[in-house]
Amino acid sequence: MTRKELKACIKADLSDYASLSTPLKRFYAFLCGDRDYSVAKYLRLLRYTEYYFLKKGRHKIFYIPYIFYKHRKNRLGQFLGIDMGECAFGPGLSIGHTGIIVGSAKIGKNCRLHGQNCIGSGAVIGDNCELMVGARVFRPARLANGITVAAGAVVLGTFDEENITIGGIPAKKLK
């Protein structure tokens, strides 16, 4: 990942937050302690942590900023109730509410998490997917592009059909 790709990834992540679209709105959100401001800060720290995680393989000097950003990300994550590993999400991640746990899964671009989600290690989620409140995705689950997981659903299987809605315990195709 280059510095230019990092900036583009951060810009894609923050594009979904209308309350932070201008400098004045960001300043207002900062003063008011808005949740969107804190989540956007977490996403920025996540992307910087990923950037230095990938860079530290090239030279040991990158361990210092990696540890610094990882520490800040984890501290803010404890406050917000978010736990995410490095390099799990593609660009365009959007977090609606907090309370999210993500293991070492692989999630595509433009994913939206509505809150209280758990994505287990080994799960694979395609691009443009949406997980409603309380949705759980466990290994060996594989979701195609454009799938919406209904609130409270528990996904345990593979869904190869694109642009569908799944729900239930265990999840099955709804429409």
N, C-alpha and C positions, 0 to 999 in steps of 0.2 A: 504494500500500500504506500503510495506516495503522499506527500503533504497535500497536493492538489486533490487527490481522491478522498483524503480525510476531510477536507473542508467541504467537498461536494456531499459526502455522506452525512455530515453534521447538518448541512443545509437541508437535505432531503428529510432528515429526522424531524427538524424543527418546523418544516413547512405546514404541518397539520395543526399547529397551535396558533389560532387567530389572535388570541390574547397577547401574543408576543411578537406580532408582525412588524411593529415599528419600535424605534428606540424609546419613544415616550410611553408606549404600552408596556414595554419590558421594564422600564424604570418604575412605573406604577405597580406592576406585578411584584417587583422586588420590594417596594415599600410596604405593600399590603401583605407580603408573605404568601402570595398566591401559590397554590399547589402546582399549577402548570409551570411556573417559574422553577420550582424545585425539581420537577420531573425533567424539564429541559436541561437543567444543570446536570442531572444524573446522566442523561443521554450523552451530553457533551463529554463528561468524564469517562463514560463507557467507551466512547469512540477513541478518546486519547489513550485509554488503557489498552485497547486493541491495537492501536497504531504502534505503541512502544513494545507491546507483546510480540508483534511480528518483527520489529526492528532489533530486539535484543538477541535474536538468533545470529545477526550479522556481527555485532560487536558488544562486548560486555558492558560498555559504558552506558548502554541504553537500559540496563537493569535499574539504574537510579531513577530516571523519570517514570519507568514502568511501576516500580514500587510506590513512588509518590502518588501517581494517578490512581493506582489500584486502592491504596489506602483511603484516599479522598472519596472515591466511588463507593467503597464498602461502607464507610462511615455514613455517607448520605443515604445509601441503600438501607442501612439499619433503621434510620430515621423514617424513611418512606415505606419500608416494608417490601423492598425489591431486592432480589438476589439473582443476578445474571452473570454468567461466565463470559469470557472473551470469545470473540469471533463466532457467536451463535447466530446473530441476526444480519440480514442484508440491509442495505440502506432503506430509509423510509419507515423505520420503526415508529409506532405511535402508541403511547400508553394512556388510556383513558382514565383509569383509576389505579391505585397502588395495590400492594399485596400480591406480588408476582414472584414466582420461583421458576427459574429456568436452569435445567441441568445442561449437560454438554450435548444439546440438540442442534440440529441444523435447520434454520428457519430462513425462508426466502425474503425478498424485498417487499416493502410496503405492507408489512404485517401490522395489524391493529389488535392490541390486547386491552380488553375493557375492564380488567381487574379481577383479583382473587383467582388468578390462573396459575396452573402448575403444568409445566412442560418437562417431562422426564428425559433423562439422558438416553440418547439413541433415537429419539423421535425425529422425524423428518417432515417439515411443513413447507409447502410450496409458496409461491409468490402470491401477493394480494389476498392473503387469508385473514380471517377475522375470528377472534375467540371472544365470545360474550362472557359476561360475568359468571365466574365459578366454573368455567370449562376446564377440563383436565385432559391432557394428552400424554399417554404413557407408551413406552417402548413395547412392542415393535411398530407403533403407529406410523403410517405414512399418509400424508394428505397431499392431494394434487393442488394445482393452482386455483385460486378463487373460491375456496371452500369456506363457508361460514359454519362455525361450531356453536350450537345453541347454548343458552345459559344452563349451567349445571350438568352438561353432558360429560361423559367419561369415554374417551376415545381409546380403544385398545387395538383396533384393526387397521387395515389398509383401505383407503378410498382413492381409487384412480380416476374417477370421473370428475371433471372440472366443473366449477361454478354450481355447486349444489349446497344445500343446507343439511347438516347432520345434527342429530340430537338423541338424547336418551342415555340410559345406563344399561348395558353398553350402547355406544352410539350406533345409529343406523341412519340410512338416507331418509330425510323427511320430504324434500321436494327437489 
